Amino acid sequence: MLPLVALTGGCLTAPAPPPAPYHAVGTEPFWNLLIDPINITFTQPDAQPILQRTPSSIIGVAGEIYQTQRINVNIVHARCSDGMSDRSYPDTVDVTVDGRQFKGCGGL
C-alpha cells in the first residue's frame, strides 16, 4: 500500500498569490487611492495620508464598494478618462473621505 502522502502529493497546489493593489487617481483636486489586502490609503499633495483597514468588499451590481469609518469607495466598472490626458481607465471611482467627495478613475 502506498503512503497517503504519495497518493495526494500531486494534488496539492500552491496558495494563490495575494491580489494586486487596486489604484485610483483623481484630478481637481489631485488625489491617489490604493487598496491592498491590509489597508486603504488615500493621499493628497501636502496632506497626511489617511489609512483605514481594508474591509471585505460589498459586491454591487456595477462594481465593488468599500466602507470604513473615514473612507468610502464606490468602484463602477465603466470606462473613465481623467480629463487631463488621453489615458483611459477601466473603472469610474467615487471616494468619500471624512465627508468630502472625490471623483476619479481607477483600475490601474
N, C-alpha and C positions, 0 to 999 in steps of 0.2 A: 504494500500500500504506500502511495506517495504521501509525504508530509503535506499538510494543509497549505503551508507557505508555497510549495511548489505548484499547487493547483491554482492558487489565487494570485500568484506573483505577476502574471501577465495582465491581470485585470485592473491592477492599481493604476491610478492616474495621478499626476502631479496636481497640486492645488492650482486653481486659476489665478493668474496674476491680478493684483488689485486694479480696479478701474482707473483709467487715466483721469487726472483732474479735469473738471469742466471749467472753461474760461469764457468770460463775457466782458465786454467793454462798452463804454458809452462816451458820448461827447456832449459838450454844452450842458452841464459841466463834465469834465473828464472824470471817469471812474473805471475801476477794474474789479472784477469779481472772480474768485477762484473757489470752486467747490471740490474738495478732496474727501476721502473717506473719513477724515478726522475733523476738519474744520471748514467752515465757510468764512472766507476772508474778503472784506470789502475795503478798498483803498481809494483815496483821492489824493491828488497832489497837495502837499503842505498840510496833511491831516494824519492823525494817528490811525493805523489800520484798526478795523473793527472785526474781531474774531468771535465766532459762535460755533459751538459743536454742531457737526453736521447731523441733522435728524434723518430719519427714514423719509424718503420722498413719498409724496402723495401722487399717485398716477392719475392724471386728469385726462379728459377727452382729447386734448390737443398737445399735452406735454406733461412735464413734471412740476410739482410745487414743493418748495421747502419753506417751513415756517419755524422761526426761532423767536426768542424774546425780543431781539433787536433787528433781525434781518428776515425779510420775507422775499422769496424769489419765485417768480412765475415764468417758466420756460415754455414757450409755444413753438412747436416745430413748424415754422413758417419762414420763408426766406426773408432776410433782413439786410439792409445796407446802412452803414454807419453815417452816411450823409456827407462824409468828408473825403472819401476815397471811392475807388471803383470796386472795392472789395465787397464780396457778397458772403453772408454767413448763413448757416442752415437754420438758425433759431432767432426769434424775437424774444427779448428778455425784459421783464419788468421787475424792478427791485425796489423795495421799500425799506429804508434804513432809518430807525428812530423817527418814523412818521414822515420822512421825506421820500418822494417818489423819484425814481430814475428810470429812464428808458434807454435800451441799447440792444446790442446784438451778441449772439454767443454761438458756442459750438465749435470752438477752435480746437 
